Amino acid sequence: MLWYAAMTIVVPTQYDGYNSLSQSISELSAIDAPTRTLWIVLGIFYFILFIAFGLGTWLSANGNRKLQIVAIIIVFDAVFGIFWPPMHQREVIAAGGGTVTDTLHIVWAFVHLVLMLLMIGFGASVFGKDFRIFSAAIVLVFIVFGILTTIDSRRIKGNFPTPFLGLWERINIATYMIWVIVFASRRLKRNNQLASKVTFFDSTVKKDPYADCYNNHSVFCCLPGCCGSAAKHIVFYTAALARSGFMDLEIICIGIIAFICLNWLVWHYRRAGNQFFLY
């Protein structure tokens, strides 16, 4: 998610005349767009990371059918996105130069939206009431800004101005990213709880060498040299920090996204000659 957020900030800087507030993200990879190759190359890494996230969700489902369905949706959505047909630049579409690839681009967007809603629906049912309420709020944001995005998108064909198309679309994307991050955090906490129950309270299971780190909430016990390999120390050190209150994955990840968005606004503000939006 953070990789994709960085893409939406870095790539526009290589497109002279591109306006992130009034132009859609799809225009960065449009046919004959100067940033098409860069977007595709960076996008390959994003799809690989998202597929890995889906596989990780499957492997950590622990037999939970709903989590397994979410994992399947994530992997399918990532693979499906690799073959996303590009759109033409808006000048070409406005001049009547649109082809079947523009139609398929919209079809892919619709399917992607359906997959996102299925992912949120099944994912919300895994955890508690608070996460279901949170997920419902996310869907509400999708509906509101999805309608605004659709209204502005229709104006492209007539070559009418779309002053906030990019903004509406990016709000929806940021909302989706936040849901995925919170979902991943809840999944991580769930797996830690399950591991604790099996490892620490089942006398028939060999004691985990990191049990003291967890039970005592000790950060320093998990430092390299205490026990185990360096790779495992990174994992357990992070978990120890989270359990001891030094770090909350949800807050940190959301904070990173907020920081990226803030920098994007500052960059656009300066690039626009200290004038916000299109005025």
N, C-alpha and C positions, 0 to 999 in steps of 0.2 A: 504494500500500500504506500509506504513512504517512497519507494522507488518510482511509482507512478506519479505521486505528487511532485517529486523532483522533476520528472519528465515534463509535466505541464508548466513548469517554471523555466527550465533551462532551454527547452526546444524553441519556445516563442522568441527568445532573444536572437535566434539565428534566422528569423523570418522578418525581413524588413517590411514594415508597414502593418504587421499583424497586431491586432488589438484583442487582448485576452478578455476584455469585458464585452465586446460586441461580436466576437467571432467564436465559433464552436471549436472544440478540441479536434473534431474530425477534420477540420480544414488544415491542420498541421500535417496530416498524412494524405491530403487530397492529391489527385492525379496532377502531376506537373508542379506541385508545391515544392519550394526550395528546401523544405525540412522533411520531405517524405522519407528519404533514405535514413536520416538520423532517427526519426521517430520509429521506423521499422526495426532498426538495429537495437535501440534501447528497449523497444517493446518486446523483443524476443526474450530478453532477460526477465522482464516483468512476467511474461507467461510462464517461464520456467519456474520462477519463484512461487507463482500462484499455484501451479501444478504441485510443487513440493508441499505447499501449505495444505492442499487437498489430500495428498497422500499421508501427510502427518496427522490430519484429522481422522482419516480412516484407521490408521495404525493405533491411534490413541482412543478410539471409540469404546474399547473394552466391551464389545458386544452390544452397544447401544444402537438400536436400529435407526433412530432418527439422526444421530450423529453420522452414521454411515451414509445415510441418504444425503445429508449436507455435503459430505466428502465427495460423493459421486457428482453432485451438482457443481461443486467447485472445480473439479477436474474437467468435467464436460464443458463448463463455461469457458475455462481457460483454453482448452483445445479448440473449441468453437470460435473463440475470438481470434485465434491465429489466422483463420481464413476469412476474416471480416473484409468484405469488398470495399474498396475506397470510393469516396464521392469525388465529383469534379469540383473544381474551384467555383465559387459562387458566381463569378462573372460568366463562366461557361454555362452554368445552369440557367442563369437569367437570360442568356442569349438563345436558349432553347437547345443547348448542346448536351443536355443530360441523356444518359443511356441506361441500359438495364442495370449497370453496376450501381447507379444512384438509387434505384428502386431496391436492389438487394441490400444496400447499405442501411436503408430504413428497416427492412425485414430483420436484419441481424440485430439492429438496435432494439426492436420489439422483443425478439427472442431473448436477448440479454436481459431486458427488463423483467420478463417473466421468470427467468432463472434466478435473478436477484431476489424477487419476491418469494419464490419457493425456498430459496436458501434461508431467507429471514424467517419465513413461516415455520419451517422444520427446526431451525436453530433456536427460535424463541421458545419452542415447546420443551426444549431439553432442560432449561434452567428455571429459576424461580419466577414468581409473579412480577418482581421488579424488572427483570429482563424482558418479560413479555410486554409490559407497559412501555419500556424503553423501545422495543422493536416496533410497537404500534405507532409510537411517535415518529420513528424513522420512516415508516411507510406513509404517514401523513405528510411528512416533508416531501417525500417522493411525489405524491399526488399533486401537491400545490405547485412545486417548482417544475414538475414534469409537464403540467398544463401550460405554465408560462413558457417553458422551452419549446413546446410544440407550437404554440401561437407564434413565437418569433421565428421558428424554423420555416413556417409556411411563407414567411415574407421574403425568404431568399430567392425563391423562384421568380417573384415579381421584381427582384432587384430593389426592394424597399429596405430602408435602414433597420438594423436589429441592434439597438443600443445596449441591450442587456442580455442578449442571448448567451454569451460566454459566461456571464455571471450566474444566471439561472442554472446552467448546465454544471458549472463548477461547484455550486452549492449542493446539488444532488450527488455529485461524485464524492465530495468531502463527507457528506452524510453517510454514504455507503462505506467509505473508508473507516469512519468512526465506529460503525456497527461491526465491521469485520474485526477491528482491533479489540473492541470490548468482548466480542464473541470469543476471540482467541484467548483473551485474558481469563474469561470464565472457564473455558475449556482447560486451560493450564491449571487453574486453581482446583478444578474438579479432579484432574488427574493426580495432582499432589495429594489431595485428600484420600483418594482411593489407594494410592501408593502407601500413604501413612497407615491406613487401616490394615493393609495386608502385611506390611513390613514390620510395623512397630507393635501391633496388638495380637498377631498370630504367633503363638509360641512355637508352632511347627515350622515356621519359616526362619531361615538363618537371618540374624540381625544385620541390618544394613550398616556398613561401616560409617555412613554419614548420619546415622540416627541421632547422635549427640548434637550434630549441627542443627538438625531440624527441631528436636525436642527442647534444646536449650536456647534456640533462636540465636545461636552464636555465629557472628560473622567471621571472627578470627579463627574459629576452629576449622573453617573450610579453606583457609589460606593454603597455597601450595606448600607441600612439605609435611602437612598434617597426615594425609592419607590419600591414596589413589593417584590417578593420572592427572595431567594438567588439563586435558579436555573435560574430564568429569568435574574438576574443580570449578571450571567456568560455569557449568550448569548449576552445581549445588551452591556456589557462591552467590549467584544471582537469586536462586530460590531462598537462600538464607537472608539476603537483603530484603526480599519481598516480605518474608514472614516476620522479620524483626521490625518492620515499619519504615525501613530506610528507602523503600522504593515501591511504588504501585504502578504496575504495567499500564493500566488504563490511563492514569493521569499523565505518565511520561509520554506515551505514544500520542495521546490527544494534544499534549503540550507541544510535541514536535510538529504535528500537523498545523497547529495554530501559529507556531513560529514560522513555518514555511509559507503559510498564507499571508502572514504579516509582511514578510520579506517580499513576497510577490506584489502586494499592494504598494509597498514603498518603491519597488523597482518601477512599477507601472506609473506611479505618481511622478517620479523623476523623469521618466522617459516621455511622459506627456507634457513636459514643460511646466511642472507644478500645477497642472490642472487635472482634477479628478474626472473620471468618466470621459465623456465626449465634449465637455463644455470648455 
